């Protein structure tokens, strides 16, 4: 049985999936400017070190997501059926 993925640009679907997995919208520290959050990420518990990511609000995250023409590819479950927090931001 293979893993199952989905790609979306729907803000509600992205937010729901991220929050169901304990994630928060974030950006990589030092990659943005005053009006640009920089490189987008999702901060999951046990993920990247806190010193690498800065949590931002969903409005800011989605503004950059849309302005950059991104899609949200995420894994519904791993090949063995376990839950997954794998995601990737891709060009639309």
Helices and strands as residue ranges (DSSP letters): E 4-8, H 11-20, E 24-28, E 40-43, E 53-55, H 58-67, E 70-77, E 87-91
